[in-house]
Amino acid sequence: MIDIPGTLRRGWQQLIAHIDFPLFLITVAIMAVGLATVYSATFDGNERILSQAGNMGIALVVMWFVSRIPPQKLMSFAIPLYLLGLALLIAVFAFGITVNGAKRWLSLGFTRIQPSEMMKITMPLMLAWYFQKYEASLNMKHFIVAGLLLIVPFAIIAKQPDLGTALLVGGAGFFVIFFAGLPWKILLGLGATAAAAAPFLWHALHDYQRRRIMTLIDPTNDPLGAGYHIIQSTIAIGSGGIFGKGFLHGTQTHLEFIPEKHTDFIFAVFSEEWGLIGNSLLILLYTLLIGRGLYIASSASTLFSRLLAGAITLSFFTYAFINMGMVSGILPVVGVPLPFMSYGGTALVTLFVGIGILMSIHTHRMLVKK
């Protein structure tokens, strides 16, 4: 006689075998808050909310598949994915689609892709593989090579221009190099060099990027132009007060004052409706997410897994910090979405690939030979 309950139970256990539930529940909680906020930001129509729900479904499926890939297999993907990512970035210059003055997309006929998003995962994957390969003989030469592996895609993405994504890719790569043991003397030297090169870097920026930095200093210089985004978002955040105006009652949002309210500036929508208390709870959720990711990194079995998990986790922190900072007016506007909350398909899938990798590293940790 077939034990149907037992078969179903074993099937369910196999289905969820590689899901880290603390990480999953925290992420889903942030995603649910994001879906409600996207609904509020676009409540006059159902297209975007349905589209975002579909994006979330796809992202969760991708996360489930990635979570089942052992870290050893992930290592074997490092070089091919890195080379593919570089090839696609170069192809953008030749065949890319220009949107709002930036050439960042490739058309596949039935859809379009943004290759720079791929590098957010591929970059730390490649560098973690590299340091794992030379773990027993690491010296300054290896850090220099790692720096070159990072600089090339960073420069290509910044040239598109897409400074926000370039910073995220650069940050993900830097975290790997730092965790691999980058000496503090070198780190301080790089900081001093960057400070000395600032005047030259200023002239290398595009005009709109320089305007954004000047606008950060005094947005009232151009209140209807470059300063409009920051002025309206800070008004929305401030008007939320301690308790907020309530769900669907944000006046700055629904009177169309907040630009890009369902994407880059979704934090302003949330702040207006839920106030300081809501923001505190949201930041707590992000803190729990980052804490869980760092715990997974600390308990990983190999150098590759530790570096990759640490870099992915701190990439989530970088996402959230830059987005909240630019919306609050303490950082320049660079077009970085709020992780797991902002509307968008490609970025959301990329984020959940990172979550899937963290789950894989944690659930396979006892199966990896030390």
C-alpha positions in Angstrom: 0.0 0.0 0.0 1.4 3.4 -1.0 2.0 5.7 1.9 0.6 8.9 0.3 1.1 11.2 3.3 4.7 10.0 3.8 5.4 10.5 0.1 4.0 14.0 0.1 5.9 14.8 3.3 9.2 13.6 1.8 8.5 15.5 -1.4 7.8 18.7 0.5 11.0 18.2 2.6 13.0 17.7 -0.6 11.4 20.8 -2.1 12.4 23.0 0.8 15.7 21.2 1.7 17.9 24.1 0.6 15.8 27.0 1.8 17.2 29.0 4.7 14.0 30.0 6.4 15.3 32.9 8.5 16.8 34.5 5.4 13.7 33.6 3.3 11.2 35.1 5.8 13.1 38.3 6.3 13.4 38.8 2.5 9.8 38.0 1.9 8.8 40.5 4.6 10.8 43.3 2.9 9.3 42.2 -0.5 5.8 42.3 0.8 6.4 45.9 2.2 7.7 46.8 -1.2 4.8 45.3 -3.1 2.3 47.3 -0.9 4.4 50.5 -1.5 4.5 49.9 -5.2 0.7 49.5 -5.1 0.4 52.8 -3.2 2.7 54.6 -5.6 0.8 53.3 -8.7 -2.7 52.8 -7.3 -4.3 54.5 -10.3 -3.5 51.4 -12.4 -3.0 47.7 -11.9 -0.4 47.0 -14.6 2.7 47.7 -12.5 1.5 45.9 -9.4 0.6 42.8 -11.5 3.9 43.1 -13.3 5.9 43.4 -10.0 4.0 40.4 -8.6 5.1 38.4 -11.6 8.7 39.6 -11.2 8.6 38.5 -7.6 7.3 35.0 -8.7 10.1 34.6 -11.2 12.7 35.9 -8.8 11.6 33.3 -6.1 11.8 30.5 -8.7 15.3 31.6 -9.7 16.3 31.8 -6.0 15.0 28.2 -5.5 17.1 26.9 -8.4 20.2 28.7 -7.4 19.9 27.5 -3.8 20.3 23.9 -5.0 23.6 24.6 -6.8 26.5 23.5 -4.6 29.3 26.1 -4.1 31.7 23.8 -5.9 29.5 24.1 -9.0 29.2 27.8 -8.6 33.0 28.0 -8.7 33.1 26.3 -12.1 30.8 29.0 -13.5 33.0 31.9 -12.4 35.3 32.3 -15.4 32.7 31.6 -18.1 30.2 34.0 -16.5 32.8 36.7 -16.1 33.9 36.5 -19.7 30.3 36.4 -20.9 29.5 39.5 -18.8 32.5 41.4 -20.3 31.4 40.3 -23.8 27.9 41.6 -23.2 29.1 44.9 -21.8 31.3 45.4 -24.9 28.3 44.4 -27.1 26.2 47.2 -25.5 28.6 49.8 -27.0 28.1 48.3 -30.5 24.5 47.2 -30.4 22.9 48.6 -27.3 19.7 50.5 -26.9 19.9 54.2 -25.8 17.3 55.1 -23.2 17.2 58.6 -21.6 20.7 59.3 -23.0 22.3 56.2 -21.6 23.2 53.1 -23.6 22.8 50.2 -21.1 20.5 47.7 -22.7 20.7 44.9 -25.3 17.6 43.9 -27.3 16.9 40.2 -27.7 13.8 40.8 -29.8 11.3 39.4 -27.3 12.8 41.3 -24.4 15.8 43.4 -23.4 18.6 42.8 -20.9 20.9 45.0 -18.9 24.3 43.2 -18.8 25.7 45.4 -16.1 23.1 43.8 -13.7 24.7 40.4 -14.3 28.1 41.8 -13.2 26.8 42.4 -9.7 26.9 38.7 -9.1 29.6 37.7 -11.6 32.2 40.1 -10.2 32.3 38.7 -6.6 31.9 35.2 -8.0 35.0 35.6 -10.2 37.1 37.3 -7.5 36.1 34.7 -4.8 37.2 32.0 -7.2 40.5 33.7 -7.9 41.4 34.1 -4.2 40.3 30.5 -3.5 42.7 29.3 -6.3 45.7 31.1 -4.8 44.7 30.8 -1.1 47.9 29.1 -0.1 50.2 31.7 -1.8 48.5 35.0 -1.6 50.8 38.0 -2.1 50.5 41.6 -3.4 50.6 40.4 -7.0 47.3 38.6 -6.6 45.7 41.7 -5.1 46.9 43.8 -8.1 45.5 41.2 -10.6 42.2 41.2 -8.6 42.1 45.0 -8.9 42.5 44.8 -12.7 39.7 42.2 -12.9 37.5 44.7 -11.0 38.5 47.9 -12.8 37.8 46.8 -16.3 34.0 46.1 -16.0 33.7 49.1 -13.5 35.1 51.4 -16.1 32.9 50.0 -18.9 29.7 50.4 -16.9 30.6 53.9 -15.7 31.2 54.8 -19.4 27.6 53.8 -20.4 27.1 56.0 -18.3 25.6 54.2 -15.3 27.5 55.4 -12.2 25.0 53.8 -9.8 25.4 50.3 -11.1 29.2 50.8 -11.5 29.4 51.7 -7.8 27.4 48.5 -6.9 29.6 46.3 -9.1 32.7 48.0 -7.7 31.5 47.7 -4.2 30.8 44.0 -4.6 34.3 43.4 -6.0 36.0 45.5 -3.4 34.3 43.6 -0.5 35.8 40.4 -1.8 39.3 41.9 -2.1 39.0 43.4 1.4 37.8 40.2 3.0 40.6 38.3 1.3 43.1 40.3 3.4 43.8 43.5 1.7 46.5 45.2 3.9 45.4 48.4 5.7 48.4 50.2 4.4 47.3 49.6 0.8 43.7 50.6 1.7 44.9 53.9 3.2 47.1 54.5 0.2 44.3 53.9 -2.2 42.1 56.4 -0.2 44.9 59.0 -0.3 45.3 58.5 -4.0 41.6 58.8 -4.6 41.5 62.1 -2.6 44.5 63.5 -4.6 42.9 62.5 -7.9 39.5 64.0 -7.0 40.1 67.2 -9.1 40.9 65.1 -12.1 38.0 62.7 -11.5 35.7 65.8 -11.3 36.5 66.7 -14.9 36.0 63.1 -16.0 32.4 63.1 -14.8 29.5 63.8 -17.2 27.8 67.2 -16.9 24.7 65.7 -15.3 26.8 63.9 -12.7 28.6 67.1 -11.7 25.2 68.8 -11.4 23.9 66.1 -9.1 26.9 66.6 -6.8 26.4 70.4 -6.8 22.7 69.9 -6.2 23.5 67.8 -3.2 25.3 70.7 -1.6 22.4 73.2 -2.3 19.4 71.7 -4.1 17.6 75.1 -4.0 20.0 76.5 -6.7 17.8 74.7 -9.3 14.6 73.8 -7.5 12.7 72.9 -10.7 15.6 71.1 -12.4 18.4 69.2 -10.9 17.3 69.9 -7.3 13.7 68.9 -7.9 14.2 65.2 -7.0 15.9 65.8 -3.7 13.6 68.7 -2.6 10.4 66.7 -3.2 11.7 63.5 -1.6 12.9 65.3 1.5 9.6 67.1 1.8 7.8 63.7 1.6 10.1 62.1 4.2 9.7 65.1 6.6 5.9 65.3 6.2 5.5 61.7 7.3 6.5 62.7 10.8 6.6 60.0 13.5 3.6 58.0 12.6 3.1 58.8 8.9 0.0 59.8 7.0 -1.2 56.3 6.5 -1.4 53.8 3.7 -2.6 55.4 0.4 -2.7 58.8 2.1 0.6 60.3 1.0 -0.1 63.6 -0.6 3.3 64.1 -2.1 2.9 60.7 -3.7 -0.6 60.9 -5.0 -0.3 64.5 -6.2 2.6 63.4 -8.4 5.3 65.5 -6.7 7.7 62.6 -6.1 9.6 61.5 -9.3 10.3 57.9 -10.0 8.1 57.1 -7.0 7.8 53.3 -7.7 11.5 52.8 -8.5 14.5 54.8 -7.2 12.4 57.0 -4.8 10.1 54.4 -3.4 11.6 55.0 0.1 10.1 58.6 0.0 6.7 57.0 -0.7 7.1 54.6 2.2 8.4 57.3 4.6 5.5 59.6 3.9 2.9 57.0 4.6 4.6 55.2 7.6 6.8 57.9 9.2 9.7 57.4 11.5 8.3 54.3 13.1 7.8 52.6 9.7 11.3 53.6 8.7 12.8 52.2 11.9 11.0 48.8 11.3 12.2 48.7 7.7 15.8 49.4 8.7 15.4 46.7 11.3 14.4 44.2 8.6 17.5 45.2 6.5 19.7 44.9 9.6 18.3 41.4 10.2 18.9 40.5 6.5 22.5 41.7 6.7 23.1 40.0 10.0 21.8 36.7 8.7 24.0 37.0 5.6 27.1 37.7 7.7 26.3 34.8 9.9 26.2 32.5 6.8 29.5 34.0 5.6 31.2 33.4 9.0 30.0 29.7 9.1 30.9 28.9 5.5 33.3 26.0 4.9 35.7 27.4 2.3 37.4 30.7 1.6 35.4 30.9 -1.7 32.1 30.6 0.2 33.1 33.1 2.9 34.3 35.7 0.4 31.3 35.3 -1.8 28.7 35.3 1.0 30.3 38.3 2.7 30.5 40.3 -0.5 26.9 39.6 -1.5 25.6 40.5 2.0 27.5 43.8 2.1 26.2 44.5 -1.4 22.7 44.5 0.0 23.9 47.0 2.6 25.4 49.2 -0.1 22.1 49.1 -2.1 20.1 50.2 0.9 22.5 52.7 2.2 23.0 54.5 -1.2 19.3 54.5 -2.0 18.2 55.8 1.4 21.0 58.3 1.4 20.2 59.8 -1.9 16.5 59.9 -1.2 17.2 61.6 2.1 19.5 64.2 0.5 22.8 63.1 2.1 24.2 61.4 -1.1 24.0 62.4 -4.7 21.2 60.9 -6.9 22.8 58.0 -8.7 19.9 55.8 -9.7 20.2 52.9 -7.3 17.0 50.9 -6.4 16.0 50.0 -2.9 16.7 46.2 -2.6 13.6 44.0 -2.7 11.3 47.0 -2.7 11.7 49.0 -5.8 9.8 48.1 -9.0 11.8 46.2 -11.6 12.5 42.8 -12.9 16.2 42.5 -13.8 17.4 44.0 -10.5 15.0 41.9 -8.4 16.1 38.7 -10.1 19.7 39.6 -9.6 19.1 40.2 -5.9 17.4 36.9 -5.5 20.2 35.1 -7.3 22.3 36.5 -4.4 19.8 35.2 -1.8 19.9 31.8 -3.5 23.7 31.8 -3.4 23.6 32.5 0.3 21.2 29.7 0.9 23.4 27.3 -1.2 26.5 28.2 0.8 24.6 27.7 4.1 22.8 24.5 3.4 25.8 22.9 1.6 28.4 23.9 4.2 28.6 20.5 5.8 29.0 18.8 2.4 32.1 20.8 1.4 35.4 19.4 2.3 37.5 21.7 4.4 
